[in-house]
């Protein structure tokens, strides 16, 4: 009797254990597929936070115009020179005069013909001394940069002269001038009055007694 009941019970336990193993294996096989499905539903990581604008490439800055070049009829450069450096500055300007006169470039001599340097009697801002370069007529498109002209004629001195020139400076202003009236020339003919304009009253004649 004991053996008759032991085998069926043992068979049931084996069948239950086998079913449990099969169920466990099915679960294990389903895990990769579920993980794969879950991975497909997740969005890929963003490379940039949402809403952040894409930085634009840096724009090149426009080149600054050369203050020593002019395109009008005349030009004016005002140098603000330190009061204790006027002797050094005037020494450099004297060498500039010699460089313009001694240059083998015709345009330099042409530039010198219209270039005059004046010293103001009145003091400038912060007790500076004003030197006004008046250039008329302008050689349009020519470069009036002082250091370049000195380097052409005095290459051995230009470094020393440039230091004196630079250290004397307190500021610079420029103006391009367009000729409106030349009062030394013959005046233009009087403009004709437009039709319909009121006539200029004439001086009444003196009555005769």
C-alpha positions as CSV (number, residue, x, y, z in Angstrom):
1,X,0.0,0.0,0.0
2,X,2.8,2.4,0.8
3,X,4.5,1.9,-2.6
4,X,1.2,2.2,-4.5
5,X,0.5,5.7,-3.1
6,X,4.2,6.9,-3.2
7,X,4.7,6.7,-7.0
8,X,1.6,8.8,-8.0
9,X,2.5,11.4,-5.5
10,X,6.0,11.5,-6.7
11,X,4.8,11.7,-10.3
12,X,2.6,14.7,-9.4
13,X,5.6,16.5,-7.8
14,X,7.7,15.8,-10.8
15,X,5.0,17.2,-13.2
16,X,4.6,20.3,-11.0
17,X,8.4,20.9,-10.9
18,X,8.6,20.4,-14.7
19,X,5.8,22.9,-15.2
20,X,7.5,25.4,-12.9
21,X,10.8,25.0,-14.9
22,X,9.0,25.5,-18.2
23,X,7.3,28.7,-16.9
24,X,10.6,30.0,-15.6
25,X,12.3,29.4,-18.9
26,X,9.4,31.2,-20.8
27,X,9.8,34.2,-18.5
28,X,13.5,34.3,-19.1
29,X,13.0,34.1,-22.9
30,X,10.4,36.9,-22.8
31,X,12.7,39.4,-20.9
32,X,15.0,40.4,-23.8
33,X,12.0,41.0,-26.1
34,X,10.3,43.1,-23.4
35,X,13.5,45.0,-22.8
36,X,13.9,45.6,-26.5
37,X,10.3,46.9,-26.8
38,X,10.9,49.2,-23.9
39,X,14.1,50.5,-25.5
40,X,12.4,51.3,-28.7
41,X,9.8,53.4,-27.0
42,X,12.4,55.6,-25.2
43,X,13.5,58.7,-27.2
44,X,17.2,59.0,-28.0
45,X,19.2,61.3,-25.8
46,X,19.1,64.9,-26.9
47,X,22.4,66.4,-28.1
48,X,21.3,69.9,-27.1
49,X,18.7,71.1,-24.5
50,X,15.3,71.7,-26.1
51,X,14.7,75.4,-26.8
52,X,18.4,76.4,-26.8
53,X,19.1,78.2,-30.1
54,X,22.0,76.9,-32.2
55,X,24.8,79.5,-31.9
56,X,25.4,81.5,-35.1
57,X,28.9,81.6,-36.5
58,X,30.8,84.7,-35.6
59,X,30.5,87.4,-38.1
60,X,33.8,89.1,-39.3
61,X,34.2,92.6,-38.1
62,X,34.5,95.3,-40.8
63,X,38.0,96.7,-41.2
64,X,38.4,100.2,-39.8
65,X,39.1,103.0,-42.3
66,X,42.5,104.5,-42.3
67,X,42.2,108.0,-40.8
68,X,45.2,109.1,-42.8
69,X,43.5,108.6,-46.2
70,X,41.0,111.1,-47.7
71,X,38.5,111.0,-50.6
72,X,37.2,114.7,-50.5
73,X,38.7,118.0,-51.7
74,X,40.5,118.7,-48.5
75,X,41.3,117.0,-45.2
76,X,42.1,118.1,-41.7
77,X,44.0,116.1,-39.0
78,X,44.2,117.5,-35.5
79,X,46.8,116.1,-33.3
80,X,46.4,116.5,-29.5
81,X,50.0,116.5,-28.2
82,X,51.1,116.3,-24.6
83,X,52.4,119.7,-23.4
84,X,55.8,118.3,-22.3
85,X,56.3,116.4,-25.6
86,X,56.0,119.2,-28.1
87,X,59.7,119.3,-28.8
88,X,59.8,115.6,-29.6
89,X,56.7,115.9,-31.8
90,X,58.1,118.9,-33.7
91,X,61.4,117.0,-34.3
92,X,59.5,114.1,-35.9
93,X,57.5,116.6,-38.1
94,X,60.8,118.2,-39.2
95,X,62.0,114.8,-40.3
96,X,58.7,114.2,-42.0
97,X,59.2,117.4,-44.0
98,X,62.6,116.1,-45.1
99,X,61.2,112.7,-46.0
100,X,58.5,114.2,-48.2
101,X,61.0,116.4,-50.0
102,X,63.6,113.6,-50.4
103,X,61.3,110.9,-51.5
104,X,61.9,109.4,-54.9
105,X,58.1,108.8,-55.3
106,X,56.4,111.6,-57.2
107,X,53.1,111.2,-55.2
108,X,55.0,112.0,-52.0
109,X,56.1,115.3,-53.4
110,X,52.6,116.0,-54.7
111,X,51.2,115.3,-51.2
112,X,53.7,117.8,-49.7
113,X,52.5,120.6,-52.0
114,X,49.1,120.7,-50.3
115,X,50.1,119.7,-46.7
116,X,50.6,122.4,-44.1
117,X,51.0,122.0,-40.3
118,X,49.7,124.7,-37.9
119,X,50.1,125.0,-34.2
120,X,47.1,126.4,-32.2
121,X,47.7,129.4,-29.9
122,X,44.8,128.2,-27.6
123,X,45.4,125.2,-25.4
124,X,43.5,122.0,-26.1
125,X,41.6,119.7,-23.8
126,X,43.5,118.6,-20.7
127,X,46.2,121.2,-21.3
128,X,47.3,119.5,-24.6
129,X,48.7,121.4,-27.5
130,X,46.8,121.3,-30.8
131,X,48.6,120.8,-34.1
132,X,46.4,121.0,-37.2
133,X,47.4,119.4,-40.4
134,X,45.5,121.1,-43.2
135,X,45.7,119.3,-46.5
136,X,44.4,121.0,-49.6
137,X,44.2,119.8,-52.3
138,X,44.1,116.2,-51.2
139,X,45.8,113.5,-53.2
140,X,42.8,111.2,-53.2
141,X,43.6,107.6,-52.2
142,X,47.1,108.5,-51.0
143,X,48.2,107.3,-47.6
144,X,49.4,110.2,-45.3
145,X,50.4,107.9,-42.5
146,X,53.5,109.6,-40.9
147,X,55.3,106.4,-39.9
148,X,55.1,104.9,-43.4
149,X,56.5,108.0,-45.0
150,X,59.4,108.1,-42.5
151,X,60.2,104.4,-43.1
152,X,60.6,104.9,-46.8
153,X,63.3,107.5,-46.5
154,X,64.8,106.9,-43.0
155,X,64.6,103.2,-42.4
156,X,67.4,103.3,-39.8
157,X,65.7,106.1,-37.8
158,X,62.1,105.2,-38.1
159,X,61.9,103.1,-34.9
160,X,63.4,105.9,-32.7
161,X,61.2,108.5,-34.4
162,X,58.1,106.4,-34.1
163,X,58.6,106.1,-30.3
164,X,58.8,109.8,-30.0
165,X,55.8,110.3,-32.2
166,X,53.7,107.7,-30.3
167,X,54.6,108.9,-26.8
168,X,53.7,112.5,-27.7
169,X,50.2,111.7,-28.7
170,X,47.1,112.3,-26.5
171,X,44.5,112.0,-29.2
172,X,43.6,112.5,-32.8
173,X,40.6,113.8,-34.8
174,X,40.0,114.1,-38.5
175,X,37.6,115.7,-40.9
176,X,37.1,115.4,-44.7
177,X,36.2,118.7,-46.3
178,X,34.2,119.4,-49.4
179,X,34.7,122.8,-51.1
180,X,31.5,124.9,-51.2
181,X,32.8,128.4,-52.0
182,X,36.2,129.8,-53.0
183,X,35.9,133.4,-52.0
184,X,39.2,134.2,-53.7
185,X,37.9,133.2,-57.1
186,X,35.6,135.1,-59.4
187,X,32.0,135.0,-58.1
188,X,29.6,133.0,-60.2
189,X,27.1,135.0,-62.4
190,X,23.9,136.1,-60.7
191,X,21.2,133.5,-61.1
192,X,18.2,134.6,-63.2
193,X,15.0,135.2,-61.3
194,X,12.4,132.5,-61.9
195,X,9.3,133.5,-63.9
196,X,6.6,135.1,-61.8
197,X,8.9,136.3,-59.1
198,X,8.1,139.8,-57.8
199,X,10.2,142.5,-59.4
200,X,12.7,144.3,-57.3
201,X,11.4,147.8,-56.6
202,X,13.5,150.5,-58.2
203,X,14.6,153.7,-56.4
204,X,12.0,156.4,-57.0
205,X,13.3,159.5,-58.9
206,X,13.8,162.7,-57.0
207,X,11.1,165.1,-58.1
208,X,12.4,168.3,-59.8
209,X,11.4,171.6,-58.3
